Amino acid sequence: MSTAVVTDTNSGIYEAEGKELGIHVVPMPIVAGETTYYEGLTITHEEFFDLLKSGTTVRTSQPAPGSVTDVWDSVLKEYDDLVYIPMSSGLTGSVQTAKILAEDYNGRVQVADNHRISVTQRHSVMDALTMAESGMNAAQIKNILEQTAFESIVFIAVEDLSYLKRGGRITPAVAAIGSILNIKPLMVIRGEKLDQYATVRGTKHCRKRSVEALREEAQKLKSKGFSIRIGAAGSFADPADGEAWADQIREAFPGEEVRYDPLSYSIACHTGPDAFGCGVSLVYER
């Protein structure tokens, strides 16, 4: 039996990279004013940041049901079944929508509610690919991904609090005070929720606290006997800033491979420019 792996661009995997890896991708829509763009297809890195800088309200939405099923239908012409790995159900309604759509596919589409986003979602996708290559079917992969979903964590901080205020994550008063005092909320995503982890003054100290927190969580996973994956992410207009952030994490994890991915546009439109994040998850081993 041949099983395909399908994800959305919240994973940081776009269509071009997906083709190289053997992964099929549903592009997330980005809405700016009256125009809808699709990640990895109809908007570039530079164009996205130009929109943010222009003051245009940029938001995201779920993929249209037809966009999702079009990908599934195309994939199922070549494969026996597929496992679909969208962003965490705690952060979007995409999972529930996909599960409803999957009911029409007689078990050939399995939707994994993996409770992950960004770098740890990518980790899940890569694990799923390993499982598929070893001969597992979509249902088996789904079960393992859901069983191991919470063996991961993401830390994220923003540079400009106005984007969190716009999204209702913090109140206008907190945003105003935070901006005046240069306070950076360090947030954590473990499974379904986005919670505040710490409050730190200044970007430099916030980045340092992020790395310390990541190291603590990585050690917990290692103590259970797991191999780990480390990921760095950011919404930097200049790619060099992203690599500098990744280098800071690499210094804290000598001997570990640390991959940097730009935050997907569907996440960056909520965090604003210059947000930075890092995550760790276990590695599936055959």
Sequence and secondary structure as in RCSB ss.txt:
>XXXX:A:sequence
MSTAVVTDTNSGIYEAEGKELGIHVVPMPIVAGETTYYEGLTITHEEFFDLLKSGTTVRTSQPAPGSVTDVWDSV
LKEYDDLVYIPMSSGLTGSVQTAKILAEDYNGRVQVADNHRISVTQRHSVMDALTMAESGMNAAQIKNILEQTAF
ESIVFIAVEDLSYLKRGGRITPAVAAIGSILNIKPLMVIRGEKLDQYATVRGTKHCRKRSVEALREEAQKLKSKG
FSIRIGAAGSFADPADGEAWADQIREAFPGEEVRYDPLSYSIACHTGPDAFGCGVSLVYER
>XXXX:A:secstr
  EEEEEEGGGS  HHHHHHHT EEE  EEEETTEEEEBTTTB HHHHHHHHHTT  EEE    HHHHHHHHHHH
TTT SEEEEE S TTT SHHHHHHHHHGGGTTSEEE      HHHHHHHHHHHHHHHHTT  HHHHHHHHHHTTT
SEEEEEE S THHHHHTTSS HHHHHHHHHHTEEEEEEEETTEEEEEEEEESHHHHHHHHHHHHHHHHHHHHHTT
  EEEEEEE  SSHHHHHHHHHHHHHHSTTS EEEEE  HHHHHHH TT EEEEEEE    
